[in-house]
Structures are given as structure tokens and as C-alpha cells.
Amino acid sequence: MAETSWPRVGVRAYGLIVAMWLRSALAYRTSFVVTLVGNLLMTGMDFLAILLMFSQVDSLAGWSLPEVAFLYGLSVTAFGIAHLVLGSTDAVGARIRDGSFDTLFVRPAPVLAQIAADRFAPRRLGRIVQGAAVLVWALVSVDVDWSVTKALLVAVAVVSGSVIFSAVFVAGAAFQILAQDAAEVQSAFTYGGTTLLQYPPTVFGKDLVRGVTYVLPFAFINWVPASHVLGRPYPLGLPEWTAFASPLVAVGCCALAGWVWRSALGSYRSTGS
């Protein structure tokens, strides 16, 4: 069962399937608005917890509320974009169990495109909106001597972070193929990763910080670029140039995730009937 190697075919198939689900969602506009607002409010509970925390303390491991909000906004916005585009990949395990995964191989479109676009949920825009709102507030509130370089670095961090999270979604889907499910493992790294990054690296032990810097490079989503923007010490004493390394890390993550996905797909054997 070979995955097609034509990106253009995959993008077109993804767009067609997404358009179908969008039409379906917008057919009931009141329901769509209610679920979108509900999703926005639910995702905002994480930041509410941070606000409640700061109602009792002036700083968190030396970081002020606007600085933590900056970390939060970068992480949640980047994750929200990746979740909107590839969030449906967490259903790979369920498809394998019910046998519907096999049907994806007989369609003239890449399996990954079909999985990613299946049941596309525009309500996930709520997370992006909420994260972006916090990020905008943080950008206005932090005490930073802004420059063009720092402003561009924020935009690059959001884009690169969404690509890194997307690579983790794809790698997690590949693991589900190999493990014949284990969707909770994927969630631990995706949802768990964005929750971890909402707090300063100084809150965590050095071993954990090393793990999310050198093994799963989540630190390049917000910790490292934020350190440059805010003028704070870099995690683990990394050199200053690493603040601009997020795009390279994102490309590397995509290449590795693509290889893992193709390997898992090539080793897949139908579960039978």
C-alpha cells in the first residue's frame, strides 16, 4: 500500500474534503456559531487558571503576567493552527479498529490528506482566536524595546511553531499505525506539549527542559524566541542565534515526520475482517 508522492494531489484532495465539511458545518449556522463560541470559552479556561494564579502572586519563577501571557499566546496560537489543519489525525487508531482505514488506500488521494481533512472542524478556530487575543494583549503589555527584527521573530515563531506541532501530529498518527491505536500517546505530546509551553522554562527541572529542547524541540516554538524578544536568559544557556533557528527546526521536524509516516504506512497490514 503505497502513499502517493505528489504533494499537489494531496493539497487538492485536502482542500476538496475540507470544503465539503465546511459546507456541512455552515448549513446550520446557529449551531456553528454556538459551538465556535463554546470552543473559544472552553480553551480560555487555561488562561483563566493563569490569571487566578497571578491573583495570588506577582510573578511566576521571575516572569510577570504579560510575559507568561506572551508564552501562552505563542503556544496556543501555533497549536491552534496545527490542530485546525491536522487535528483529525488523532482518529487514525479508531479507523484501524473499525476497519475504515483500509478504505483510504483505494481512493485516488494520499492517505494523509484524507485523514487530516476528515471531519474538518471549523469550531477549532476558537482556540486560534483566543490564543491570538491573548498574544496581542501580551505584545501591548510586555516591557520590550520593539524592533523590526523582534516583531518579525514573533510572526516567524507562530508559523514555525504551527509547523512543529503539525509534524508532531503526523508522527503521532504514524505511531498509531504501528501500535494499532494508542491515540492517548499522541494527545500526551500534542495537548501536553502546548500546556507545558504555557509556563516559563524556569518552572521545570533541567532534565525536562533538555528533553523538550534536544529530543522533542518544543522549546523552539516559544521558549527560545521569547527569550530573545523579552531579553531573558536562554533555556539551558543556548547561544543567541538559536532564537532564529525555529524555521530550521520546523523543516527538520517535517522531514522526520514525513519519513516516519511513510515508514509506518509502508509497514501497515490490514486488520482483516
C-alpha positions as CSV (number, residue, x, y, z in Angstrom):
1,M,0.0,0.0,0.0
2,A,2.0,3.0,-1.2
3,E,1.3,6.6,-0.4
4,T,1.3,8.9,-3.5
5,S,4.3,11.2,-3.6
6,W,2.5,14.1,-5.4
7,P,2.1,17.0,-3.0
8,R,-0.2,18.8,-5.4
9,V,-2.6,15.9,-5.4
10,G,-2.6,15.8,-1.7
11,V,-3.2,19.5,-1.3
12,R,-6.1,19.4,-3.8
13,A,-7.7,16.4,-2.1
14,Y,-7.3,18.1,1.3
15,G,-9.0,21.3,0.0
16,L,-11.9,19.4,-1.6
17,I,-12.6,17.4,1.6
18,V,-12.3,20.5,3.8
19,A,-14.7,22.4,1.6
20,M,-17.2,19.6,1.9
21,W,-17.1,19.6,5.7
22,L,-17.2,23.5,5.7
23,R,-20.4,23.4,3.7
24,S,-21.8,20.8,6.1
25,A,-20.9,22.9,9.2
26,L,-22.3,26.2,7.7
27,A,-25.6,24.6,6.7
28,Y,-26.6,25.0,10.4
29,R,-25.1,28.4,11.1
30,T,-26.6,28.9,14.6
31,S,-25.2,25.6,15.7
32,F,-21.8,26.6,14.1
33,V,-21.7,29.9,16.0
34,V,-22.7,28.3,19.3
35,T,-20.0,25.6,19.0
36,L,-17.4,28.1,17.9
37,V,-18.1,30.4,20.9
38,G,-18.3,27.4,23.2
39,N,-14.9,26.2,22.0
40,L,-13.4,29.7,22.5
41,L,-14.7,29.8,26.0
42,M,-13.5,26.3,26.9
43,T,-10.0,26.9,25.6
44,G,-9.9,30.2,27.5
45,M,-10.2,28.3,30.8
46,D,-6.4,27.6,30.6
47,F,-5.6,31.3,30.6
48,L,-8.2,31.9,33.3
49,A,-6.2,29.5,35.5
50,I,-3.1,31.6,34.9
51,L,-5.0,34.7,35.8
52,L,-6.2,33.1,39.0
53,M,-2.6,32.1,39.8
54,F,-1.4,35.7,39.3
55,S,-4.1,37.0,41.5
56,Q,-2.1,35.4,44.4
57,V,1.4,36.1,43.2
58,D,3.3,38.9,41.5
59,S,5.5,36.7,39.3
60,L,5.9,33.0,38.3
61,A,9.5,31.9,38.6
62,G,10.5,35.5,38.0
63,W,8.2,36.0,35.0
64,S,5.4,38.7,35.0
65,L,1.9,38.1,33.9
66,P,2.4,39.8,30.5
67,E,5.5,37.7,29.9
68,V,3.7,34.4,30.7
69,A,0.8,35.6,28.5
70,F,3.3,36.1,25.7
71,L,4.4,32.4,26.1
72,Y,0.8,31.3,26.3
73,G,-0.3,33.3,23.2
74,L,2.6,31.9,21.1
75,S,2.0,28.3,22.2
76,V,-1.8,28.3,21.9
77,T,-2.0,30.2,18.6
78,A,0.6,27.9,17.0
79,F,-1.1,24.8,18.4
80,G,-4.5,26.0,17.3
81,I,-3.3,26.4,13.7
82,A,-1.9,22.9,13.7
83,H,-4.9,21.5,15.4
84,L,-7.2,23.1,12.8
85,V,-5.3,21.7,9.9
86,L,-4.3,18.3,11.2
87,G,-6.3,17.7,14.4
88,S,-8.3,14.8,12.8
89,T,-5.2,12.7,12.6
90,D,-5.9,11.5,16.2
91,A,-8.7,9.3,14.7
92,V,-6.2,7.0,12.9
93,G,-6.4,4.4,15.7
94,A,-10.2,4.4,15.7
95,R,-10.2,3.9,11.9
96,I,-7.8,1.0,12.2
97,R,-10.0,-0.7,14.8
98,D,-13.2,-0.3,12.9
99,G,-11.6,-1.2,9.5
100,S,-12.3,2.0,7.8
101,F,-8.6,2.9,7.5
102,D,-8.3,0.3,4.7
103,T,-10.8,2.1,2.5
104,L,-8.5,5.1,2.3
105,F,-6.0,3.2,0.2
106,V,-8.3,2.6,-2.6
107,R,-9.1,6.3,-3.2
108,P,-7.1,8.4,-5.6
109,A,-5.7,10.7,-2.9
110,P,-2.9,10.5,-0.4
111,V,-3.9,8.8,2.8
112,L,-2.6,11.6,5.0
113,A,-4.6,14.2,3.1
114,Q,-7.8,12.2,3.7
115,I,-7.1,11.6,7.3
116,A,-6.2,15.2,8.0
117,A,-9.2,16.7,6.3
118,D,-11.7,14.1,7.5
119,R,-14.4,15.7,9.7
120,F,-12.7,19.1,9.5
121,A,-14.0,21.1,12.4
122,P,-14.1,24.9,11.9
123,R,-15.1,25.2,15.6
124,R,-11.4,24.8,16.3
125,L,-10.9,28.4,15.1
126,G,-12.0,29.3,18.6
127,R,-8.6,28.2,20.0
128,I,-6.8,30.3,17.4
129,V,-8.9,33.4,18.1
130,Q,-8.5,33.0,21.9
131,G,-4.7,32.4,21.7
132,A,-4.2,35.3,19.3
133,A,-6.2,37.6,21.5
134,V,-4.0,36.8,24.5
135,L,-0.9,37.2,22.3
136,V,-2.0,40.7,21.1
137,W,-2.7,41.8,24.7
138,A,0.8,40.4,25.8
139,L,2.5,42.2,22.9
140,V,1.0,45.5,24.0
141,S,1.6,44.9,27.7
142,V,5.2,43.5,27.9
143,D,8.0,45.9,28.6
144,V,10.0,45.4,25.4
145,D,12.0,47.8,23.2
146,W,10.5,46.6,20.0
147,S,12.4,46.5,16.7
148,V,11.6,45.2,13.2
149,T,13.6,42.1,14.0
150,K,11.7,41.3,17.2
151,A,8.4,41.9,15.5
152,L,9.2,39.6,12.7
153,L,10.5,37.0,15.1
154,V,7.1,36.8,16.8
155,A,5.4,36.1,13.4
156,V,8.1,33.5,12.5
157,A,7.7,31.8,15.9
158,V,3.9,31.4,15.3
159,V,4.4,30.0,11.8
160,S,7.3,27.7,12.8
161,G,5.5,26.6,15.9
162,S,2.5,25.6,14.0
163,V,4.7,23.6,11.6
164,I,6.4,21.8,14.5
165,F,3.1,20.9,16.2
166,S,1.9,19.7,12.8
167,A,4.9,17.4,12.5
168,V,4.1,16.0,15.9
169,F,0.5,15.3,14.8
170,V,1.8,13.4,11.8
171,A,4.4,11.5,13.8
172,G,1.7,10.7,16.4
173,A,-0.6,9.3,13.6
174,A,2.2,7.2,12.3
175,F,2.8,5.8,15.8
176,Q,-0.9,4.9,16.0
177,I,-0.5,2.8,12.8
178,L,2.5,1.0,14.3
179,A,0.8,0.5,17.7
180,Q,-2.7,-0.3,16.2
181,D,-4.1,2.7,18.2
182,A,-2.6,4.5,21.2
183,A,-4.3,7.8,20.4
184,E,-3.7,8.8,24.1
185,V,0.1,8.8,23.4
186,Q,-0.4,11.3,20.6
187,S,-2.5,13.5,22.8
188,A,0.2,13.4,25.5
189,F,2.7,15.0,23.2
190,T,0.3,17.4,21.4
191,Y,-2.1,18.7,24.0
192,G,0.5,18.1,26.7
193,G,3.2,19.9,24.8
194,T,1.1,23.1,24.4
195,T,0.2,23.1,28.1
196,L,3.8,22.7,29.1
197,L,4.9,25.7,26.9
198,Q,2.3,28.0,28.5
199,Y,4.6,28.3,31.5
200,P,8.2,29.6,31.8
201,P,11.1,27.1,31.4
202,T,12.4,28.1,34.8
203,V,9.3,26.4,36.4
204,F,10.6,23.0,35.3
205,G,13.6,20.8,36.1
206,K,16.6,20.9,33.7
207,D,16.1,17.3,32.6
208,L,12.6,18.1,31.3
209,V,13.8,21.3,29.6
210,R,16.6,19.3,28.0
211,G,14.0,16.8,26.7
212,V,11.8,19.4,25.1
213,T,14.8,21.2,23.6
214,Y,17.0,18.4,22.2
215,V,14.6,15.4,21.9
216,L,11.2,17.0,21.1
217,P,12.2,20.5,20.2
218,F,9.1,22.2,21.6
219,A,11.3,24.9,23.2
220,F,11.8,26.4,19.7
221,I,8.0,27.1,19.5
222,N,8.1,29.8,22.1
223,W,10.7,29.5,24.9
224,V,13.7,30.2,22.8
225,P,12.4,33.0,20.6
226,A,10.5,34.6,23.5
227,S,13.8,34.7,25.5
228,H,15.3,36.9,22.7
229,V,12.2,39.1,22.5
230,L,11.9,39.6,26.3
231,G,15.6,39.9,26.9
232,R,15.7,36.9,29.2
233,P,18.4,34.2,29.6
234,Y,18.1,31.4,27.0
235,P,17.0,27.9,28.2
236,L,20.0,25.8,29.1
237,G,22.3,28.6,28.1
238,L,21.7,28.2,24.4
239,P,23.6,30.6,22.1
240,E,21.7,33.7,20.9
241,W,21.5,32.6,17.3
242,T,19.2,29.8,18.3
243,A,16.4,32.3,18.7
244,F,16.2,32.4,14.9
245,A,16.6,28.7,14.4
246,S,12.9,27.8,14.7
247,P,12.3,27.6,10.9
248,L,15.2,25.2,10.5
249,V,13.9,23.1,13.4
250,A,10.4,23.1,11.8
251,V,11.9,21.9,8.5
252,G,13.8,19.2,10.3
253,C,10.7,18.1,12.2
254,C,8.7,17.9,9.0
255,A,11.3,15.8,7.2
256,L,11.5,13.4,10.1
257,A,7.7,13.2,10.5
258,G,7.3,12.6,6.8
259,W,9.8,9.7,6.9
260,V,8.1,8.2,10.0
261,W,4.7,8.4,8.3
262,R,5.9,6.8,5.1
263,S,7.6,4.0,7.0
264,A,4.5,3.3,9.2
265,L,2.3,3.4,6.1
266,G,4.6,1.0,4.3
267,S,4.6,-1.4,7.2
268,Y,0.8,-1.4,7.6
269,R,-1.0,-4.6,7.2
270,S,-4.8,-4.7,7.1
271,T,-6.6,-5.8,10.2
272,G,-8.8,-8.1,8.1
273,S,-12.4,-8.7,8.7
